Amino acid sequence: MTETEHEHSLYWQPRRAAALIALRQFVPRAGGAYVRERNFDYGPRKRDHVSRLSPWVRVRAISEPEIIRAVCAAHAPTSAEKFIQEVCWRTYWKGWLELRPSVWTDYVQAVRAAKAYWADHPGYVAAINGRTDSPAFNVFLRELLETGYLHNHARMWFASIWIFTLRLPWSLGADLFLRHLLDGDAAVNTLSWRWVAGLQTRGKHYVARADNIAKYTGGRLGEGEALLESPQPMTEEAAMPAPVSLTPLGDCPVAGKAGLIISEDDMSAGRWLPERHQPTAVAGIFPLWAYQEAGAAAPVIAFRQALLKEAVGDGEVWDNRAALAAAVRDWVEGNALDCVIMAEPPVGFGQCVIEPLADILRDLSIPFCRERHPWDDALFPHATHGFFRFRKRLPKIIQPWL
Ligand SMILES: Cc1cc2nc3c(=O)[nH]c(=O)nc-3n(C[C@H](O)[C@H](O)[C@H](O)COP(=O)(O)OP(=O)(O)OC[C@H]3O[C@@H](n4cnc5c(N)ncnc54)[C@H](O)[C@@H]3O)c2cc1C
């Protein structure tokens, strides 16, 4: 894809080169222009005022340090502060959930229960088919299904209308996003929906208003909306769980031949783990079975599978749960491996590969070493309280990457 084709494309190419082009094109706009324009949603054909990097960042086809370094090379840190904060907001949500994994398991259970009850409910069926009384909501739904992306402001309006005007369970809205967004992420998505509902920052919710939609869509939408504009925030009985410590990962032996497994959660692992272990074989793992069970949209699966294939190069990619044990054994034995290394997947569906891999490797008496990306390792422990406390510490914490 050429630079011009990228600029005008509605879609995301599953290649790292496309992410690097997107970053290069966006960098000049990451300063004051981003601050002024980032809240406007002019529709899918005019998006160059935001980076559109999220689908690639989701799987680390491009990493947070790479983005921040490129932006800081072109702007004074104060001028790019807002953009850098947004990139780190994502890390904050991921760290927050890592320290409170029960919020994710509660969400998964809530989706299961809500689906059983709401599957045929006319309000839910109308919403997921874009046939509600809110014209803006219907437009966003179609855009989500067609492109796998929504502007941040559209996500906020959509979630707010879903929860307060349509009175549907927030967990089902989060599930719809997670299944269709190319950047769908367990932490960012779940916690953003909770934030809109008023569950994340207790008593503070986000209310979509017709005049705000009209203003920030440049008059494209907002007319004919009958939104509930003074709802109460949602509440829940349970107290917010206290943060736990990050799962300790233990020391990895460095002797002998190491095999690297790359997962869909960190496709940059082939760039940072080899610094320490120099693997002699590389393979990929994609939990297709979990994606299918969750009802993920085909374009999301295809996008991530293609990026993983690219990251793994000549290596094989395992996506069949039933054939996993035999494939791993053949790979370990065929390459005479002494240990296997992998980037630790964060809280979310991606973790479902750990248990089977650990069992298979234990049977083969092969050490299975997992390491956390240095960025996560440095930033996650600071996500104990609110974002503002985290943000204050950022300049110092991210200094080593600049
Ligand atoms: C209800 C709801 C659900 C969301 N679900 C997801 C999700 O599943 N995955 C996801 O990556 N983002 C999610 N977001 C956050 C945000 O909407 C997207 O990250 C952003 O729109 C991506 O577009 P961009 O890359 O052009 O962002 P830019 O504005 O260019 O920002 C650069 C990067 O910063 C990060 N970022 C930007 N805004 C936010 C934000 N509000 N919160 C956290 N990180 C941010 C993203 O990694 C993004 O790529 C959600 C927001 C809401 C309100």
The ligand as an ORCA input file, in Angstrom:
! r2SCAN-3c Opt
* xyz 0 1
  C     -16.828      2.738     25.092
  C     -15.402      2.765     24.592
  C     -14.789      1.591     24.210
  C     -13.458      1.597     23.775
  N     -12.883      0.402     23.403
  C     -11.562      0.383     23.038
  C     -10.925     -0.833     22.701
  O     -11.508     -1.936     22.756
  N      -9.622     -0.781     22.301
  C      -8.930      0.399     22.239
  O      -7.744      0.394     21.868
  N      -9.506      1.559     22.574
  C     -10.798      1.595     22.969
  N     -11.383      2.796     23.314
  C     -10.531      3.998     23.406
  C     -10.469      4.878     22.152
  O     -11.746      5.132     21.655
  C      -9.601      4.289     21.032
  O      -8.360      3.852     21.552
  C      -9.300      5.339     19.966
  O     -10.504      5.839     19.445
  C      -8.477      4.716     18.864
  O      -8.340      5.584     17.762
  P      -6.942      6.226     17.395
  O      -5.905      5.187     17.317
  O      -7.150      7.074     16.183
  O      -6.693      7.161     18.654
  P      -5.763      8.422     18.876
  O      -6.628      9.537     19.332
  O      -4.901      8.680     17.717
  O      -4.886      7.982     20.129
  C      -3.635      7.299     20.009
  C      -3.682      6.027     20.811
  O      -3.941      6.314     22.174
  C      -4.798      5.322     22.743
  N      -6.069      5.960     23.137
  C      -6.665      7.017     22.535
  N      -7.794      7.355     23.196
  C      -7.908      6.503     24.215
  C      -8.864      6.344     25.275
  N      -9.921      7.137     25.398
  N      -8.675      5.347     26.163
  C      -7.595      4.535     26.068
  N      -6.664      4.644     25.096
  C      -6.813      5.598     24.185
  C      -5.031      4.276     21.658
  O      -4.095      3.236     21.796
  C      -4.784      5.064     20.381
  O      -4.370      4.271     19.299
  C     -12.727      2.815     23.748
  C     -13.361      3.997     24.142
  C     -14.672      3.980     24.546
  C     -15.326      5.280     24.962
*
